Amino acid sequence: MHAEQSFEYHSIAMCEEILTSTPVITDVYTKKDGTLQFIKKTSVVTRERGELVAELTGVIVLRRVEDES
């Protein structure tokens, strides 16, 4: 499940520009006695010369299902 996202823009991306997005898992934590696991991913978007264009952050939630066998 998608829980949260944010965008921080540092400069304008132009048409036909080549951009690179580098995603990194920046945090993993649980809530509700481990039933919910949260995974936070941050992506840095740069131009070919390494100039920062944007930082994107998203959190997804995984629900742990107990094995009933």
PDB file of N, CA, C and O in Angstrom:
ATOM      1  N   MET A   1       0.848  -1.167   0.000  1.00  0.00           N
ATOM      2  CA  MET A   1       0.000   0.000   0.000  1.00  0.00           C
ATOM      3  C   MET A   1       0.898   1.236   0.000  1.00  0.00           C
ATOM      4  O   MET A   1       1.906   1.295   0.705  1.00  0.00           O
ATOM      5  N   HIS A   2       0.515   2.192  -0.787  1.00  0.00           N
ATOM      6  CA  HIS A   2       1.219   3.472  -0.875  1.00  0.00           C
ATOM      7  C   HIS A   2       0.806   4.324   0.322  1.00  0.00           C
ATOM      8  O   HIS A   2      -0.387   4.521   0.551  1.00  0.00           O
ATOM      9  N   ALA A   3       1.770   4.833   1.090  1.00  0.00           N
ATOM     10  CA  ALA A   3       1.440   5.574   2.299  1.00  0.00           C
ATOM     11  C   ALA A   3       1.734   7.072   2.207  1.00  0.00           C
ATOM     12  O   ALA A   3       0.970   7.889   2.721  1.00  0.00           O
ATOM     13  N   GLU A   4       2.829   7.428   1.561  1.00  0.00           N
ATOM     14  CA  GLU A   4       3.251   8.831   1.594  1.00  0.00           C
ATOM     15  C   GLU A   4       4.207   9.091   0.443  1.00  0.00           C
ATOM     16  O   GLU A   4       4.907   8.184  -0.005  1.00  0.00           O
ATOM     17  N   GLN A   5       4.238  10.326  -0.035  1.00  0.00           N
ATOM     18  CA  GLN A   5       5.265  10.727  -0.991  1.00  0.00           C
ATOM     19  C   GLN A   5       5.474  12.231  -0.925  1.00  0.00           C
ATOM     20  O   GLN A   5       4.569  12.987  -0.570  1.00  0.00           O
ATOM     21  N   SER A   6       6.678  12.647  -1.271  1.00  0.00           N
ATOM     22  CA  SER A   6       6.978  14.075  -1.311  1.00  0.00           C
ATOM     23  C   SER A   6       8.008  14.329  -2.404  1.00  0.00           C
ATOM     24  O   SER A   6       8.768  13.439  -2.789  1.00  0.00           O
ATOM     25  N   PHE A   7       8.013  15.567  -2.894  1.00  0.00           N
ATOM     26  CA  PHE A   7       8.902  15.980  -3.967  1.00  0.00           C
ATOM     27  C   PHE A   7       9.532  17.305  -3.578  1.00  0.00           C
ATOM     28  O   PHE A   7       8.843  18.225  -3.137  1.00  0.00           O
ATOM     29  N   GLU A   8      10.835  17.397  -3.742  1.00  0.00           N
ATOM     30  CA  GLU A   8      11.522  18.667  -3.520  1.00  0.00           C
ATOM     31  C   GLU A   8      12.282  18.985  -4.805  1.00  0.00           C
ATOM     32  O   GLU A   8      13.201  18.262  -5.190  1.00  0.00           O
ATOM     33  N   TYR A   9      11.890  20.071  -5.460  1.00  0.00           N
ATOM     34  CA  TYR A   9      12.483  20.447  -6.738  1.00  0.00           C
ATOM     35  C   TYR A   9      13.575  21.487  -6.514  1.00  0.00           C
ATOM     36  O   TYR A   9      13.393  22.442  -5.759  1.00  0.00           O
ATOM     37  N   HIS A  10      14.706  21.290  -7.175  1.00  0.00           N
ATOM     38  CA  HIS A  10      15.836  22.203  -7.038  1.00  0.00           C
ATOM     39  C   HIS A  10      16.081  23.008  -8.309  1.00  0.00           C
ATOM     40  O   HIS A  10      16.653  24.097  -8.264  1.00  0.00           O
ATOM     41  N   SER A  11      15.641  22.462  -9.444  1.00  0.00           N
ATOM     42  CA  SER A  11      15.752  23.187 -10.709  1.00  0.00           C
ATOM     43  C   SER A  11      14.757  22.586 -11.703  1.00  0.00           C
ATOM     44  O   SER A  11      14.189  21.521 -11.460  1.00  0.00           O
ATOM     45  N   ILE A  12      14.558  23.272 -12.809  1.00  0.00           N
ATOM     46  CA  ILE A  12      13.585  22.833 -13.806  1.00  0.00           C
ATOM     47  C   ILE A  12      14.246  21.864 -14.785  1.00  0.00           C
ATOM     48  O   ILE A  12      15.338  22.126 -15.289  1.00  0.00           O
ATOM     49  N   ALA A  13      13.580  20.755 -15.045  1.00  0.00           N
ATOM     50  CA  ALA A  13      14.035  19.805 -16.053  1.00  0.00           C
ATOM     51  C   ALA A  13      13.493  20.252 -17.407  1.00  0.00           C
ATOM     52  O   ALA A  13      12.323  20.616 -17.526  1.00  0.00           O
ATOM     53  N   MET A  14      14.339  20.223 -18.410  1.00  0.00           N
ATOM     54  CA  MET A  14      13.954  20.665 -19.739  1.00  0.00           C
ATOM     55  C   MET A  14      13.670  19.458 -20.648  1.00  0.00           C
ATOM     56  O   MET A  14      14.195  18.365 -20.434  1.00  0.00           O
ATOM     57  N   CYS A  15      12.844  19.681 -21.645  1.00  0.00           N
ATOM     58  CA  CYS A  15      12.510  18.655 -22.632  1.00  0.00           C
ATOM     59  C   CYS A  15      13.786  18.113 -23.274  1.00  0.00           C
ATOM     60  O   CYS A  15      14.700  18.876 -23.589  1.00  0.00           O
ATOM     61  N   GLU A  16      13.845  16.810 -23.466  1.00  0.00           N
ATOM     62  CA  GLU A  16      14.948  16.099 -24.102  1.00  0.00           C
ATOM     63  C   GLU A  16      16.217  16.035 -23.253  1.00  0.00           C
ATOM     64  O   GLU A  16      17.234  15.519 -23.716  1.00  0.00           O
ATOM     65  N   GLU A  17      16.179  16.545 -22.027  1.00  0.00           N
ATOM     66  CA  GLU A  17      17.322  16.450 -21.133  1.00  0.00           C
ATOM     67  C   GLU A  17      17.423  15.015 -20.604  1.00  0.00           C
ATOM     68  O   GLU A  17      16.402  14.375 -20.351  1.00  0.00           O
ATOM     69  N   ILE A  18      18.636  14.516 -20.439  1.00  0.00           N
ATOM     70  CA  ILE A  18      18.823  13.180 -19.883  1.00  0.00           C
ATOM     71  C   ILE A  18      19.003  13.310 -18.374  1.00  0.00           C
ATOM     72  O   ILE A  18      19.927  13.967 -17.896  1.00  0.00           O
ATOM     73  N   LEU A  19      18.092  12.664 -17.632  1.00  0.00           N
ATOM     74  CA  LEU A  19      18.130  12.698 -16.179  1.00  0.00           C
ATOM     75  C   LEU A  19      18.350  11.287 -15.648  1.00  0.00           C
ATOM     76  O   LEU A  19      17.964  10.304 -16.280  1.00  0.00           O
ATOM     77  N   THR A  20      18.976  11.205 -14.479  1.00  0.00           N
ATOM     78  CA  THR A  20      19.205   9.922 -13.829  1.00  0.00           C
ATOM     79  C   THR A  20      18.579   9.960 -12.449  1.00  0.00           C
ATOM     80  O   THR A  20      18.772  10.907 -11.686  1.00  0.00           O
ATOM     81  N   SER A  21      17.827   8.915 -12.140  1.00  0.00           N
ATOM     82  CA  SER A  21      17.223   8.779 -10.815  1.00  0.00           C
ATOM     83  C   SER A  21      17.954   7.659 -10.082  1.00  0.00           C
ATOM     84  O   SER A  21      18.085   6.549 -10.598  1.00  0.00           O
ATOM     85  N   THR A  22      18.429   7.961  -8.871  1.00  0.00           N
ATOM     86  CA  THR A  22      19.149   6.975  -8.066  1.00  0.00           C
ATOM     87  C   THR A  22      18.349   6.716  -6.791  1.00  0.00           C
ATOM     88  O   THR A  22      18.363   7.537  -5.874  1.00  0.00           O
ATOM     89  N   PRO A  23      17.648   5.571  -6.730  1.00  0.00           N
ATOM     90  CA  PRO A  23      16.839   5.264  -5.548  1.00  0.00           C
ATOM     91  C   PRO A  23      17.663   4.554  -4.468  1.00  0.00           C
ATOM     92  O   PRO A  23      18.549   3.754  -4.768  1.00  0.00           O
ATOM     93  N   VAL A  24      17.350   4.867  -3.211  1.00  0.00           N
ATOM     94  CA  VAL A  24      18.001   4.237  -2.063  1.00  0.00           C
ATOM     95  C   VAL A  24      16.942   4.000  -0.985  1.00  0.00           C
ATOM     96  O   VAL A  24      16.150   4.891  -0.681  1.00  0.00           O
ATOM     97  N   ILE A  25      16.933   2.801  -0.412  1.00  0.00           N
ATOM     98  CA  ILE A  25      16.075   2.544   0.746  1.00  0.00           C
ATOM     99  C   ILE A  25      16.735   3.243   1.927  1.00  0.00           C
ATOM    100  O   ILE A  25      17.853   2.899   2.312  1.00  0.00           O
ATOM    101  N   THR A  26      16.039   4.230   2.506  1.00  0.00           N
ATOM    102  CA  THR A  26      16.643   5.048   3.560  1.00  0.00           C
ATOM    103  C   THR A  26      16.152   4.707   4.957  1.00  0.00           C
ATOM    104  O   THR A  26      16.748   5.138   5.944  1.00  0.00           O
ATOM    105  N   ASP A  27      15.061   3.931   5.053  1.00  0.00           N
ATOM    106  CA  ASP A  27      14.565   3.557   6.384  1.00  0.00           C
ATOM    107  C   ASP A  27      13.597   2.387   6.252  1.00  0.00           C
ATOM    108  O   ASP A  27      12.843   2.292   5.283  1.00  0.00           O
ATOM    109  N   VAL A  28      13.630   1.511   7.231  1.00  0.00           N
ATOM    110  CA  VAL A  28      12.660   0.419   7.344  1.00  0.00           C
ATOM    111  C   VAL A  28      12.282   0.351   8.812  1.00  0.00           C
ATOM    112  O   VAL A  28      13.152   0.267   9.679  1.00  0.00           O
ATOM    113  N   TYR A  29      10.976   0.388   9.094  1.00  0.00           N
ATOM    114  CA  TYR A  29      10.526   0.326  10.484  1.00  0.00           C
ATOM    115  C   TYR A  29       9.164  -0.347  10.551  1.00  0.00           C
ATOM    116  O   TYR A  29       8.475  -0.482   9.540  1.00  0.00           O
ATOM    117  N   THR A  30       8.783  -0.767  11.753  1.00  0.00           N
ATOM    118  CA  THR A  30       7.500  -1.441  11.945  1.00  0.00           C
ATOM    119  C   THR A  30       6.644  -0.672  12.944  1.00  0.00           C
ATOM    120  O   THR A  30       7.137   0.120  13.747  1.00  0.00           O
ATOM    121  N   LYS A  31       5.341  -0.937  12.861  1.00  0.00           N
ATOM    122  CA  LYS A  31       4.366  -0.388  13.802  1.00  0.00           C
ATOM    123  C   LYS A  31       3.332  -1.463  14.100  1.00  0.00           C
ATOM    124  O   LYS A  31       3.283  -2.496  13.431  1.00  0.00           O
ATOM    125  N   LYS A  32       2.518  -1.214  15.098  1.00  0.00           N
ATOM    126  CA  LYS A  32       1.451  -2.139  15.499  1.00  0.00           C
ATOM    127  C   LYS A  32       2.005  -3.533  15.774  1.00  0.00           C
ATOM    128  O   LYS A  32       1.552  -4.528  15.208  1.00  0.00           O
ATOM    129  N   ASP A  33       3.011  -3.576  16.670  1.00  0.00           N
ATOM    130  CA  ASP A  33       3.636  -4.847  17.090  1.00  0.00           C
ATOM    131  C   ASP A  33       4.171  -5.655  15.916  1.00  0.00           C
ATOM    132  O   ASP A  33       4.095  -6.883  15.936  1.00  0.00           O
ATOM    133  N   GLY A  34       4.706  -5.001  14.902  1.00  0.00           N
ATOM    134  CA  GLY A  34       5.302  -5.682  13.761  1.00  0.00           C
ATOM    135  C   GLY A  34       4.324  -6.066  12.675  1.00  0.00           C
ATOM    136  O   GLY A  34       4.731  -6.638  11.663  1.00  0.00           O
ATOM    137  N   THR A  35       3.046  -5.770  12.849  1.00  0.00           N
ATOM    138  CA  THR A  35       2.043  -6.118  11.838  1.00  0.00           C
ATOM    139  C   THR A  35       2.222  -5.301  10.565  1.00  0.00           C
ATOM    140  O   THR A  35       1.982  -5.803   9.467  1.00  0.00           O
ATOM    141  N   LEU A  36       2.645  -4.041  10.703  1.00  0.00           N
ATOM    142  CA  LEU A  36       2.867  -3.170   9.550  1.00  0.00           C
ATOM    143  C   LEU A  36       4.349  -2.852   9.421  1.00  0.00           C
ATOM    144  O   LEU A  36       4.995  -2.432  10.381  1.00  0.00           O
ATOM    145  N   GLN A  37       4.874  -3.059   8.225  1.00  0.00           N
ATOM    146  CA  GLN A  37       6.270  -2.724   7.948  1.00  0.00           C
ATOM    147  C   GLN A  37       6.287  -1.565   6.963  1.00  0.00           C
ATOM    148  O   GLN A  37       5.622  -1.614   5.928  1.00  0.00           O
ATOM    149  N   PHE A  38       7.045  -0.527   7.281  1.00  0.00           N
ATOM    150  CA  PHE A  38       7.149   0.671   6.459  1.00  0.00           C
ATOM    151  C   PHE A  38       8.518   0.706   5.797  1.00  0.00           C
ATOM    152  O   PHE A  38       9.538   0.491   6.453  1.00  0.00           O
ATOM    153  N   ILE A  39       8.539   0.978   4.490  1.00  0.00           N
ATOM    154  CA  ILE A  39       9.786   1.062   3.737  1.00  0.00           C
ATOM    155  C   ILE A  39       9.841   2.449   3.086  1.00  0.00           C
ATOM    156  O   ILE A  39       8.982   2.811   2.282  1.00  0.00           O
ATOM    157  N   LYS A  40      10.863   3.204   3.451  1.00  0.00           N
ATOM    158  CA  LYS A  40      11.030   4.561   2.924  1.00  0.00           C
ATOM    159  C   LYS A  40      12.132   4.551   1.867  1.00  0.00           C
ATOM    160  O   LYS A  40      13.242   4.082   2.117  1.00  0.00           O
ATOM    161  N   LYS A  41      11.810   5.076   0.683  1.00  0.00           N
ATOM    162  CA  LYS A  41      12.761   5.138  -0.425  1.00  0.00           C
ATOM    163  C   LYS A  41      12.952   6.598  -0.826  1.00  0.00           C
ATOM    164  O   LYS A  41      11.985   7.337  -1.009  1.00  0.00           O
ATOM    165  N   THR A  42      14.205   6.996  -0.959  1.00  0.00           N
ATOM    166  CA  THR A  42      14.529   8.339  -1.417  1.00  0.00           C
ATOM    167  C   THR A  42      15.271   8.220  -2.747  1.00  0.00           C
ATOM    168  O   THR A  42      16.215   7.440  -2.872  1.00  0.00           O
ATOM    169  N   SER A  43      14.842   8.995  -3.730  1.00  0.00           N
ATOM    170  CA  SER A  43      15.495   9.006  -5.041  1.00  0.00           C
ATOM    171  C   SER A  43      16.042  10.401  -5.303  1.00  0.00           C
ATOM    172  O   SER A  43      15.359  11.403  -5.091  1.00  0.00           O
ATOM    173  N   VAL A  44      17.273  10.446  -5.762  1.00  0.00           N
ATOM    174  CA  VAL A  44      17.904  11.707  -6.144  1.00  0.00           C
ATOM    175  C   VAL A  44      17.940  11.747  -7.670  1.00  0.00           C
ATOM    176  O   VAL A  44      18.421  10.814  -8.313  1.00  0.00           O
ATOM    177  N   VAL A  45      17.431  12.832  -8.239  1.00  0.00           N
ATOM    178  CA  VAL A  45      17.399  13.001  -9.697  1.00  0.00           C
ATOM    179  C   VAL A  45      18.446  14.047 -10.072  1.00  0.00           C
ATOM    180  O   VAL A  45      18.448  15.166  -9.558  1.00  0.00           O
ATOM    181  N   THR A  46      19.345  13.644 -10.993  1.00  0.00           N
ATOM    182  CA  THR A  46      20.428  14.533 -11.404  1.00  0.00           C
ATOM    183  C   THR A  46      20.522  14.611 -12.926  1.00  0.00           C
ATOM    184  O   THR A  46      20.004  13.755 -13.643  1.00  0.00           O
ATOM    185  N   ARG A  47      21.194  15.659 -13.398  1.00  0.00           N
ATOM    186  CA  ARG A  47      21.519  15.798 -14.814  1.00  0.00           C
ATOM    187  C   ARG A  47      22.788  14.991 -15.106  1.00  0.00           C
ATOM    188  O   ARG A  47      23.411  14.433 -14.202  1.00  0.00           O
ATOM    189  N   GLU A  48      23.149  14.946 -16.371  1.00  0.00           N
ATOM    190  CA  GLU A  48      24.346  14.196 -16.786  1.00  0.00           C
ATOM    191  C   GLU A  48      25.614  14.661 -16.070  1.00  0.00           C
ATOM    192  O   GLU A  48      26.498  13.848 -15.798  1.00  0.00           O
ATOM    193  N   ARG A  49      25.714  15.923 -15.769  1.00  0.00           N
ATOM    194  CA  ARG A  49      26.914  16.467 -15.095  1.00  0.00           C
ATOM    195  C   ARG A  49      26.824  16.378 -13.573  1.00  0.00           C
ATOM    196  O   ARG A  49      27.695  16.887 -12.868  1.00  0.00           O
ATOM    197  N   GLY A  50      25.765  15.731 -13.063  1.00  0.00           N
ATOM    198  CA  GLY A  50      25.626  15.547 -11.624  1.00  0.00           C
ATOM    199  C   GLY A  50      24.869  16.644 -10.899  1.00  0.00           C
ATOM    200  O   GLY A  50      24.760  16.602  -9.673  1.00  0.00           O
ATOM    201  N   GLU A  51      24.344  17.623 -11.618  1.00  0.00           N
ATOM    202  CA  GLU A  51      23.598  18.717 -10.984  1.00  0.00           C
ATOM    203  C   GLU A  51      22.271  18.193 -10.445  1.00  0.00           C
ATOM    204  O   GLU A  51      21.561  17.463 -11.136  1.00  0.00           O
ATOM    205  N   LEU A  52      21.945  18.558  -9.232  1.00  0.00           N
ATOM    206  CA  LEU A  52      20.724  18.101  -8.579  1.00  0.00           C
ATOM    207  C   LEU A  52      19.486  18.756  -9.190  1.00  0.00           C
ATOM    208  O   LEU A  52      19.424  19.978  -9.323  1.00  0.00           O
ATOM    209  N   VAL A  53      18.501  17.935  -9.559  1.00  0.00           N
ATOM    210  CA  VAL A  53      17.242  18.426 -10.118  1.00  0.00           C
ATOM    211  C   VAL A  53      16.116  18.278  -9.097  1.00  0.00           C
ATOM    212  O   VAL A  53      15.323  19.199  -8.903  1.00  0.00           O
ATOM    213  N   ALA A  54      16.050  17.111  -8.444  1.00  0.00           N
ATOM    214  CA  ALA A  54      14.954  16.875  -7.495  1.00  0.00           C
ATOM    215  C   ALA A  54      15.307  15.752  -6.529  1.00  0.00           C
ATOM    216  O   ALA A  54      16.181  14.926  -6.791  1.00  0.00           O
ATOM    217  N   GLU A  55      14.597  15.751  -5.403  1.00  0.00           N
ATOM    218  CA  GLU A  55      14.673  14.664  -4.434  1.00  0.00           C
ATOM    219  C   GLU A  55      13.250  14.164  -4.210  1.00  0.00           C
ATOM    220  O   GLU A  55      12.352  14.941  -3.883  1.00  0.00           O
ATOM    221  N   LEU A  56      13.059  12.875  -4.386  1.00  0.00           N
ATOM    222  CA  LEU A  56      11.742  12.268  -4.274  1.00  0.00           C
ATOM    223  C   LEU A  56      11.756  11.283  -3.111  1.00  0.00           C
ATOM    224  O   LEU A  56      12.700  10.508  -2.961  1.00  0.00           O
ATOM    225  N   THR A  57      10.719  11.315  -2.299  1.00  0.00           N
ATOM    226  CA  THR A  57      10.631  10.397  -1.168  1.00  0.00           C
ATOM    227  C   THR A  57       9.272   9.720  -1.190  1.00  0.00           C
ATOM    228  O   THR A  57       8.245  10.360  -1.418  1.00  0.00           O
ATOM    229  N   GLY A  58       9.281   8.418  -0.951  1.00  0.00           N
ATOM    230  CA  GLY A  58       8.027   7.662  -0.900  1.00  0.00           C
ATOM    231  C   GLY A  58       8.085   6.609   0.194  1.00  0.00           C
ATOM    232  O   GLY A  58       9.149   6.076   0.509  1.00  0.00           O
ATOM    233  N   VAL A  59       6.937   6.322   0.762  1.00  0.00           N
ATOM    234  CA  VAL A  59       6.826   5.290   1.795  1.00  0.00           C
ATOM    235  C   VAL A  59       5.745   4.309   1.362  1.00  0.00           C
ATOM    236  O   VAL A  59       4.644   4.707   0.981  1.00  0.00           O
ATOM    237  N   ILE A  60       6.075   3.017   1.427  1.00  0.00           N
ATOM    238  CA  ILE A  60       5.073   1.986   1.187  1.00  0.00           C
ATOM    239  C   ILE A  60       4.904   1.182   2.472  1.00  0.00           C
ATOM    240  O   ILE A  60       5.815   1.107   3.297  1.00  0.00           O
ATOM    241  N   VAL A  61       3.743   0.594   2.625  1.00  0.00           N
ATOM    242  CA  VAL A  61       3.425  -0.184   3.822  1.00  0.00           C
ATOM    243  C   VAL A  61       3.109  -1.615   3.404  1.00  0.00           C
ATOM    244  O   VAL A  61       2.334  -1.856   2.478  1.00  0.00           O
ATOM    245  N   LEU A  62       3.719  -2.540   4.099  1.00  0.00           N
ATOM    246  CA  LEU A  62       3.431  -3.954   3.897  1.00  0.00           C
ATOM    247  C   LEU A  62       2.751  -4.483   5.152  1.00  0.00           C
ATOM    248  O   LEU A  62       3.206  -4.230   6.267  1.00  0.00           O
ATOM    249  N   ARG A  63       1.670  -5.212   4.965  1.00  0.00           N
ATOM    250  CA  ARG A  63       0.979  -5.806   6.115  1.00  0.00           C
ATOM    251  C   ARG A  63       1.425  -7.249   6.251  1.00  0.00           C
ATOM    252  O   ARG A  63       1.330  -8.037   5.310  1.00  0.00           O
ATOM    253  N   ARG A  64       1.903  -7.578   7.415  1.00  0.00           N
ATOM    254  CA  ARG A  64       2.364  -8.938   7.690  1.00  0.00           C
ATOM    255  C   ARG A  64       1.154  -9.829   7.925  1.00  0.00           C
ATOM    256  O   ARG A  64       0.292  -9.520   8.747  1.00  0.00           O
ATOM    257  N   VAL A  65       1.099 -10.939   7.193  1.00  0.00           N
ATOM    258  CA  VAL A  65       0.011 -11.880   7.320  1.00  0.00           C
ATOM    259  C   VAL A  65       0.539 -13.115   8.047  1.00  0.00           C
ATOM    260  O   VAL A  65       1.529 -13.717   7.631  1.00  0.00           O
ATOM    261  N   GLU A  66      -0.121 -13.479   9.120  1.00  0.00           N
ATOM    262  CA  GLU A  66       0.289 -14.657   9.884  1.00  0.00           C
ATOM    263  C   GLU A  66       0.009 -15.920   9.107  1.00  0.00           C
ATOM    264  O   GLU A  66      -1.035 -16.041   8.466  1.00  0.00           O
ATOM    265  N   ASP A  67       0.930 -16.863   9.158  1.00  0.00           N
ATOM    266  CA  ASP A  67       0.749 -18.172   8.524  1.00  0.00           C
ATOM    267  C   ASP A  67      -0.173 -19.008   9.409  1.00  0.00           C
ATOM    268  O   ASP A  67       0.160 -19.299  10.558  1.00  0.00           O
ATOM    269  N   GLU A  68      -1.323 -19.391   8.878  1.00  0.00           N
ATOM    270  CA  GLU A  68      -2.322 -20.111   9.669  1.00  0.00           C
ATOM    271  C   GLU A  68      -2.255 -21.604   9.479  1.00  0.00           C
ATOM    272  O   GLU A  68      -3.196 -22.305   9.853  1.00  0.00           O
ATOM    273  N   SER A  69      -1.170 -22.127   8.906  1.00  0.00           N
ATOM    274  CA  SER A  69      -1.083 -23.583   8.684  1.00  0.00           C
ATOM    275  C   SER A  69      -0.576 -24.315   9.900  1.00  0.00           C
ATOM    276  O   SER A  69      -0.446 -25.539   9.875  1.00  0.00           O
TER     277      SER A  69
END
